[in-house]
Structure formats: structure tokens, C-alpha cells
Amino acid sequence: MLYYAVVFLVVALVAALFGFGGIAAGAVEIAKILFFVFIVLAVATFIVSLLRKGKR
């Protein structure tokens, strides 16, 4: 998921470089959403792994 966030960020940068503001804004928003979803899932996975280690 982090890979796709970076891909959309690069697409946004290239689109902004060539003057496509609407496409760039859309790609940035998608990149932000994917990045925050990645962070939430990473933190949730970390917490679950800590809880499972604590039960052993």
C-alpha cells in the first residue's frame, strides 16, 4: 500500500510539473489517503503483534 501511495505522489509531481493541476490535486489526495491507511494498518499490526507476544 505504501508503494501505491508513492506511485500516486510521483504521478502528482509529474502532473504538476507539466501543468495539469486537476490531475495533480487528485493524485495527491489519493496518495494522502493511501498513506494514512498504511499508517493505521501498520500501527494496528504492531499492536496486535505486541498483544500476541504478551499472551505467550
FITIGU-301189 format. One record per atom (N, C-alpha, C, CB): residue in three letters; atom name; x, y, z. Coordinates in steps of 0.001 Angstrom, whole numbers. Each point is the difference from the previous one (the first is absolute). Glycine has a CB too. Layout:
# FITIGU-301189
residuo; atomo; x; y; z
ala; CA; X; Y; Z
...
//
This chain:
# FITIGU-301189
residuo; atomo; x; y; z
met; N; 823; -1180; 0
met; CA; -823; 1180; 0
met; C; 872; 1250; 0
met; CB; -1811; -1256; 1199
leu; N; 2918; 1188; -484
leu; CA; 913; 1138; 0
leu; C; 556; 217; -1404
leu; CB; 593; -437; 2416
tyr; N; -379; -652; -3146
tyr; CA; 489; 91; -1378
tyr; C; -969; 820; -858
tyr; CB; 1157; -2233; 255
tyr; N; -2453; 1956; -125
tyr; CA; -981; 720; -795
tyr; C; -95; 1466; 414
tyr; CB; -1264; -2131; -291
ala; N; 1445; 2416; 1565
ala; CA; 0; 1392; 447
ala; C; 1158; 757; -639
ala; CB; -1068; -678; 2178
val; N; 2231; 49; -2238
val; CA; 1160; 640; -620
val; C; -220; 160; -1504
val; CB; 1502; -979; 1774
val; N; -2104; -20; -2407
val; CA; -277; 89; -1440
val; C; -927; 1176; -287
val; CB; 298; -2494; -233
phe; N; -1363; 2644; 1012
phe; CA; -916; 1115; -222
phe; C; 669; 1339; 301
phe; CB; -1920; -1502; 558
leu; N; 2825; 1537; 399
leu; CA; 731; 1230; 282
leu; C; 886; 373; -1184
leu; CB; -40; -526; 2459
val; N; 708; -449; -3044
val; CA; 841; 268; -1174
val; C; -862; 451; -1173
val; CB; 1680; -1708; 785
val; N; -2825; 1063; -980
val; CA; -919; 416; -1074
val; C; -431; 1447; 223
val; CB; -818; -2382; -284
ala; N; 531; 2737; 1530
ala; CA; -416; 1371; 312
ala; C; 1121; 990; -291
ala; CB; -1551; -881; 1763
leu; N; 2776; 519; -1415
leu; CA; 1130; 905; -252
leu; C; 231; 188; -1494
leu; CB; 1047; -726; 2157
val; N; -1136; -348; -2919
val; CA; 188; 99; -1448
val; C; -1132; 805; -627
val; CB; 1209; -2208; -11
ala; N; -2446; 1968; 455
ala; CA; -1136; 751; -529
ala; C; 120; 1487; 335
ala; CB; -1435; -2049; 220
ala; N; 1881; 2356; 976
ala; CA; 181; 1403; 385
ala; C; 1123; 641; -817
ala; CB; -815; -529; 2327
leu; N; 1848; -244; -2613
leu; CA; 1115; 519; -791
leu; C; -458; 402; -1396
leu; CB; 1577; -1443; 1302
phe; N; -2485; 682; -1880
phe; CA; -494; 297; -1335
phe; C; -1240; 888; -10
phe; CB; 940; -2162; -702
gly; N; -1387; 2605; 1873
gly; CA; -1088; 972; 68
gly; C; -1398; -579; 82
gly; CB; 1468; 1448; -1245
phe; N; -1601; -2721; 1525
phe; CA; -1324; -598; 136
phe; C; -416; 69; 1470
phe; CB; 407; -1548; -1989
gly; N; -926; 2690; 2391
gly; CA; -315; 240; 1403
gly; C; -1087; -898; 551
gly; CB; 684; 2307; -368
gly; N; -1722; -2565; -405
gly; CA; -1100; -831; 472
gly; C; 424; -1433; 230
gly; CB; -1561; 1473; -1210
ile; N; 2323; -2008; 279
ile; CA; 488; -1371; 141
ile; C; 964; -93; 1172
ile; CB; -279; -382; -2469
ala; N; 1124; 1386; 2607
ala; CA; 970; 8; 1097
ala; C; -712; 39; 1349
ala; CB; 1665; 1163; -1480
ala; N; -2688; -340; 1593
ala; CA; -736; 105; 1268
ala; C; -694; -1320; 335
ala; CB; -345; 2461; -406
gly; N; -227; -3101; -597
gly; CA; -657; -1288; 230
gly; C; 988; -1070; 420
gly; CB; -1725; 624; -1667
ala; N; 2879; -655; 1013
ala; CA; 1016; -998; 338
ala; C; 565; 235; 1395
ala; CB; 563; -216; -2425
val; N; -417; 1466; 2816
val; CA; 496; 305; 1348
val; C; -998; -476; 1051
val; CB; 1258; 1996; -892
glu; N; -2537; -1773; 646
glu; CA; -1021; -444; 957
glu; C; -10; -1513; 132
glu; CB; -1375; 2006; -556
ile; N; 1505; -2710; -559
ile; CA; 45; -1463; 51
ile; C; 1238; -459; 762
ile; CB; -1246; -141; -2189
ala; N; 2378; 792; 1936
ala; CA; 1243; -353; 691
ala; C; -134; 221; 1508
ala; CB; 1313; 605; -2063
lys; N; -1948; 496; 2457
lys; CA; -201; 274; 1430
lys; C; -860; -1081; 648
lys; CB; 207; 2463; -449
ile; N; -1307; -2809; -202
ile; CA; -908; -1008; 550
ile; C; 719; -1336; 151
ile; CB; -1962; 1174; -1050
leu; N; 2673; -1603; 9
leu; CA; 715; -1274; 62
leu; C; 1077; 10; 1070
leu; CB; -458; -333; -2417
phe; N; 1138; 1467; 2570
phe; CA; 1044; 91; 1021
phe; C; -601; -136; 1398
phe; CB; 1364; 1469; -1523
phe; N; -2469; -785; 1779
phe; CA; -599; -81; 1331
phe; C; -604; -1375; 270
phe; CB; -462; 2447; -111
val; N; -84; -3091; -907
val; CA; -488; -1364; 171
val; C; 1166; -924; 336
val; CB; -1897; 438; -1611
phe; N; 3033; -244; 929
phe; CA; 1198; -785; 294
phe; C; 448; 204; 1445
phe; CB; 686; 171; -2406
ile; N; -662; 1061; 2874
ile; CA; 426; 288; 1379
ile; C; -935; -675; 998
ile; CB; 974; 2202; -743
val; N; -2280; -2103; 516
val; CA; -969; -615; 917
val; C; 186; -1515; 42
val; CB; -1631; 1862; -466
leu; N; 1769; -2481; -703
leu; CA; 189; -1452; -43
leu; C; 1329; -420; 632
leu; CB; -1394; -74; -2076
ala; N; 2444; 857; 1873
ala; CA; 1296; -324; 590
ala; C; -56; 82; 1525
ala; CB; 1139; 861; -2067
val; N; -1781; 162; 2591
val; CA; -122; 143; 1457
val; C; -874; -1113; 572
val; CB; 284; 2498; -206
ala; N; -1377; -2816; -472
ala; CA; -881; -1072; 473
ala; C; 738; -1337; 9
ala; CB; -2001; 1242; -891
thr; N; 2766; -1519; -139
thr; CA; 774; -1239; -54
thr; C; 1036; -53; 1111
thr; CB; -353; -87; -2467
phe; N; 997; 1211; 2722
phe; CA; 993; 62; 1074
phe; C; -639; -273; 1357
phe; CB; 1330; 1640; -1346
ile; N; -2483; -1037; 1601
ile; CA; -683; -193; 1281
ile; C; -460; -1448; 159
ile; CB; -741; 2402; -43
val; N; 187; -2977; -1019
val; CA; -442; -1401; 64
val; C; 1166; -923; 254
val; CB; -1875; 518; -1545
ser; N; 3022; -246; 909
ser; CA; 1175; -864; 222
ser; C; 510; 127; 1437
ser; CB; 622; 232; -2430
leu; N; -702; 955; 2999
leu; CA; 405; 167; 1402
leu; C; -941; -756; 941
leu; CB; 970; 2251; -567
leu; N; -2260; -2211; 287
leu; CA; -975; -690; 842
leu; C; 177; -1509; -94
leu; CB; -1605; 1900; -304
arg; N; 1908; -2405; -889
arg; CA; 196; -1440; -149
arg; C; 1268; -479; 697
arg; CB; -1216; 110; -2168
lys; N; 2262; 687; 2148
lys; CA; 1234; -366; 696
lys; C; -184; 31; 1514
lys; CB; 1320; 906; -1919
gly; N; -2191; 12; 2370
gly; CA; -243; 112; 1430
gly; C; -785; -1168; 571
gly; CB; 61; 2435; -284
lys; N; -854; -3120; -529
lys; CA; -810; -1120; 470
lys; C; 799; -1290; 100
lys; CB; -1980; 1086; -1018
arg; N; 3146; -1144; 406
arg; CA; 797; -1226; 37
arg; C; 752; -144; 1257
arg; CB; 189; 94; -2387
//
